[in-house]
Amino acid sequence: MPLILLEHPADGVALLRMNRPEARNALNNATRIELTDHFRQLTIDSNIRCIVITGNEKCFVAGADLKEIQQMGTAEMTQSGVRQMWKVFADCPKPVIAAVNGFALGGGCELAMHADIIIAGVSAQFGQPEVKVGLMAGGGGTQRLVRAVGKFRAMKMLLTGEAINADEALQMGLASEVVADDQVLERALQMAGQIAALPPLAIRQTKEVVLAGADCSLDAGLTLERKAFDILFDTDDQKEGIQAFIEKRKPEFRGK
């Protein structure tokens, strides 16, 4: 049985469903390998313009599989390839939307933070509880959480291991939207379809500049923005978009 289910619910949209309900979708090595392989393939698939990742109605991802890592030592963890999975997610040039129901804890919270947009159900819970078992966030949580919500809120979550609810996540900047639990996936797919209908080169440049500019000076970030902006003037989609606007018709973007 596949641990990740791949679906194509709409043109240009790929949906990845976590499929370990008996383990609350915990990330074991086999799951990481499947998820990484899917992301690699979707990254190079020119027909895919937006990726949605979700769990089930009860749980997004409850964290790492503690039974699997219980006896691991430093060398085993270093050689496990876990960091490669996170790098593949982080390097994905296409927009990624996390549709979160239930628990997004530990690696699940980190997985959601690798997305560009987070749609959360009202019952969703986010947290980094690793300190409760003698560990710490190891999938980017100490860095991405601080960048998302600020030092003091992040430190509270990281040092206490306490989870926050969806409304708190929204107020802190850890979620893009909060919707009814039964509307999470529908809203995520609706937004993915909206993004997939836009010119993919402009979308890709926007994501690239936002992420690259986040850790540099304002002047350097603005330089990146200007260069990317100018580059888009040589694309067919830019010409088509403006012409369609002038002619008051729907544009046809081809990613060229």
C-alpha positions as CSV (number, residue, x, y, z in Angstrom):
1,M,0.0,0.0,0.0
2,P,1.5,3.4,-1.0
3,L,2.3,5.7,1.9
4,I,1.6,8.7,-0.2
5,L,-1.4,8.9,-2.6
6,L,-0.9,11.1,-5.7
7,E,-4.0,12.6,-7.3
8,H,-4.6,15.1,-10.1
9,P,-7.9,16.8,-9.1
10,A,-7.6,19.7,-11.6
11,D,-5.6,20.9,-14.6
12,G,-2.1,21.8,-13.4
13,V,-2.8,20.7,-9.8
14,A,-1.2,17.7,-8.0
15,L,-2.6,16.5,-4.6
16,L,-0.4,14.5,-2.3
17,R,-2.2,12.7,0.5
18,M,-0.4,11.2,3.5
19,N,-1.5,7.6,3.9
20,R,-0.4,6.2,7.3
21,P,-3.7,6.7,9.3
22,E,-2.8,3.9,11.8
23,A,0.3,6.0,12.8
24,R,-1.3,9.4,12.5
25,N,0.7,9.9,9.3
26,A,4.0,9.9,11.3
27,L,7.1,10.4,9.1
28,N,9.1,7.2,9.0
29,N,11.9,6.6,6.5
30,A,9.7,4.9,3.9
31,T,7.3,7.8,4.0
32,R,10.1,10.3,3.6
33,I,11.5,8.4,0.6
34,E,8.1,8.3,-1.2
35,L,7.3,11.9,-0.4
36,T,10.7,13.0,-1.7
37,D,10.4,11.0,-4.9
38,H,7.0,12.6,-5.5
39,F,8.3,16.1,-5.0
40,R,11.2,15.4,-7.4
41,Q,8.9,14.2,-10.1
42,L,6.4,17.0,-9.7
43,T,9.1,19.5,-9.8
44,I,10.2,18.5,-13.3
45,D,6.6,17.8,-14.6
46,S,5.8,20.8,-16.8
47,N,2.1,20.0,-16.6
48,I,2.0,20.7,-12.8
49,R,1.8,24.3,-11.7
50,C,0.8,23.9,-8.0
51,I,1.1,21.2,-5.4
52,V,-1.3,20.6,-2.5
53,I,-0.2,18.3,0.4
54,T,-2.6,17.1,3.0
55,G,-3.3,14.3,5.5
56,N,-6.7,13.2,6.5
57,E,-9.6,14.7,8.4
58,K,-8.0,13.8,11.8
59,C,-4.4,14.4,11.3
60,F,-2.0,16.2,8.9
61,V,1.3,14.7,10.2
62,A,1.8,13.9,13.9
63,G,5.6,14.1,13.7
64,A,8.4,11.7,13.3
65,D,7.9,7.9,13.9
66,L,9.5,7.7,17.4
67,K,9.5,3.9,17.3
68,E,11.7,3.9,14.3
69,I,14.3,6.4,15.6
70,Q,14.3,5.2,19.2
71,Q,17.5,3.2,19.0
72,M,19.3,5.4,16.4
73,G,22.7,6.9,17.2
74,T,24.3,10.1,15.9
75,A,26.0,8.4,12.9
76,E,22.8,6.6,11.9
77,M,20.8,9.8,12.0
78,T,23.4,11.7,10.1
79,Q,23.4,9.0,7.4
80,S,19.7,8.6,7.3
81,G,19.0,11.1,4.5
82,V,16.4,13.0,6.4
83,R,18.1,16.3,5.6
84,Q,17.9,15.5,1.9
85,M,14.1,15.3,2.1
86,W,13.8,18.7,3.6
87,K,16.1,20.2,1.0
88,V,14.0,18.7,-1.8
89,F,10.9,20.4,-0.3
90,A,12.7,23.7,0.3
91,D,14.1,23.7,-3.3
92,C,10.7,23.1,-5.0
93,P,10.2,26.0,-7.3
94,K,6.4,25.5,-7.7
95,P,3.9,26.8,-5.2
96,V,3.0,24.4,-2.4
97,I,-0.2,24.6,-0.3
98,A,-0.5,22.7,2.9
99,A,-4.1,21.7,3.8
100,V,-4.0,21.0,7.5
101,N,-6.6,19.2,9.5
102,G,-5.9,18.0,13.1
103,F,-2.3,17.5,14.3
104,A,0.6,19.2,12.6
105,L,3.3,18.5,15.2
106,G,7.1,18.2,15.1
107,G,8.0,17.1,11.6
108,G,4.4,17.8,10.6
109,C,4.6,21.4,11.6
110,E,7.9,21.7,9.8
111,L,6.4,20.1,6.7
112,A,3.6,22.6,6.7
113,M,6.1,25.4,7.1
114,H,7.9,24.3,4.0
115,A,4.7,25.1,2.1
116,D,4.1,28.6,0.7
117,I,0.5,28.8,1.9
118,I,-1.2,27.0,4.9
119,I,-4.9,26.5,4.9
120,A,-5.9,25.2,8.4
121,G,-9.1,23.8,9.7
122,V,-10.5,25.2,12.9
123,S,-9.5,22.1,14.9
124,A,-5.9,22.1,13.6
125,Q,-3.1,22.1,16.1
126,F,0.5,23.2,15.4
127,G,3.5,22.5,17.6
128,Q,7.1,21.5,18.1
129,P,7.0,19.1,21.0
130,E,10.4,17.5,20.5
131,V,11.8,18.8,23.8
132,K,9.3,16.6,25.6
133,V,11.2,13.5,24.5
134,G,14.7,14.9,24.9
135,L,15.1,16.1,21.3
136,M,14.7,19.4,19.5
137,A,13.2,20.5,16.2
138,G,15.4,19.1,13.5
139,G,13.6,19.7,10.2
140,G,14.0,23.5,10.1
141,G,11.7,24.3,13.0
142,T,14.1,26.4,15.0
143,Q,14.7,28.6,11.9
144,R,11.5,28.6,9.9
145,L,9.3,29.1,13.0
146,V,11.2,32.1,14.1
147,R,11.0,33.6,10.6
148,A,7.3,33.0,10.5
149,V,6.2,34.2,13.9
150,G,9.1,36.0,15.5
151,K,11.6,35.0,18.2
152,F,9.5,35.2,21.4
153,R,6.4,33.3,20.1
154,A,8.7,30.8,18.5
155,M,10.7,30.3,21.6
156,K,7.6,29.7,23.7
157,M,6.5,26.9,21.3
158,L,10.0,25.4,21.0
159,L,11.0,25.5,24.7
160,T,7.7,24.4,26.2
161,G,6.6,21.9,23.5
162,E,3.1,23.3,23.8
163,A,0.8,23.2,20.7
164,I,-1.3,26.2,19.5
165,N,-4.7,26.1,17.9
166,A,-5.6,27.3,14.4
167,D,-6.8,30.7,15.5
168,E,-3.6,31.3,17.4
169,A,-1.6,30.1,14.3
170,L,-3.5,32.6,12.1
171,Q,-2.9,35.5,14.5
172,M,0.8,34.6,14.8
173,G,1.3,34.3,11.0
174,L,1.7,30.5,11.0
175,A,-1.4,30.0,8.8
176,S,-2.7,31.8,5.8
177,E,-6.4,31.1,6.4
178,V,-8.6,29.2,8.8
179,V,-11.7,27.5,7.5
180,A,-14.2,24.9,8.7
181,D,-12.7,21.5,9.1
182,D,-14.7,20.0,6.2
183,Q,-13.7,22.9,3.9
184,V,-9.9,22.7,4.3
185,L,-9.1,20.6,1.2
186,E,-11.8,22.2,-0.9
187,R,-10.4,25.6,-0.2
188,A,-6.8,24.5,-0.8
189,L,-7.7,23.0,-4.1
190,Q,-9.7,26.1,-5.1
191,M,-6.7,28.2,-4.4
192,A,-4.4,25.8,-6.2
193,G,-6.6,26.0,-9.2
194,Q,-6.5,29.8,-9.1
195,I,-2.7,29.8,-9.0
196,A,-2.4,27.1,-11.7
197,A,-4.4,29.3,-14.0
198,L,-1.9,32.1,-13.7
199,P,1.3,32.5,-15.8
200,P,3.7,29.9,-14.3
201,L,6.9,31.8,-15.0
202,A,5.6,34.9,-13.1
203,I,4.5,32.6,-10.3
204,R,7.9,30.9,-10.2
205,Q,9.8,34.1,-10.2
206,T,7.7,35.5,-7.4
207,K,8.3,32.5,-5.2
208,E,12.0,32.6,-5.9
209,V,12.5,36.2,-5.2
210,V,10.4,36.1,-2.0
211,L,12.4,33.2,-0.6
212,A,15.8,34.5,-1.7
213,G,15.1,38.0,-0.5
214,A,14.0,36.9,3.0
215,D,17.5,36.5,4.3
216,C,19.3,39.3,2.6
217,S,19.2,43.1,3.0
218,L,16.4,45.2,1.6
219,D,18.6,46.7,-1.1
220,A,19.7,43.2,-2.2
221,G,16.1,42.0,-2.2
222,L,14.9,44.9,-4.2
223,T,17.6,44.2,-6.7
224,L,16.5,40.6,-7.1
225,E,12.9,41.9,-7.5
226,R,13.9,44.4,-10.3
227,K,15.9,41.8,-12.2
228,A,13.1,39.2,-12.1
229,F,10.5,41.8,-13.0
230,D,12.5,42.9,-16.1
231,I,13.1,39.2,-17.1
232,L,9.3,38.6,-17.4
233,F,9.1,41.2,-20.1
234,D,10.7,38.7,-22.5
235,T,8.0,36.0,-21.9
236,D,5.1,35.2,-24.2
237,D,2.8,35.0,-21.2
238,Q,3.5,38.7,-20.3
239,K,2.6,39.8,-23.8
240,E,-0.5,37.6,-23.8
241,G,-1.6,38.8,-20.3
242,I,-1.5,42.5,-21.2
243,Q,-3.0,41.9,-24.6
244,A,-5.9,39.9,-23.1
245,F,-6.4,42.7,-20.5
246,I,-6.6,45.3,-23.3
247,E,-9.0,43.1,-25.3
248,K,-11.1,42.3,-22.3
249,R,-10.8,38.5,-22.7
250,K,-9.5,35.6,-20.7
251,P,-5.7,35.1,-21.2
252,E,-4.2,31.8,-22.3
253,F,-1.0,31.3,-20.4
254,R,1.4,28.6,-21.8
255,G,4.4,29.0,-19.5
256,K,6.6,30.5,-22.2
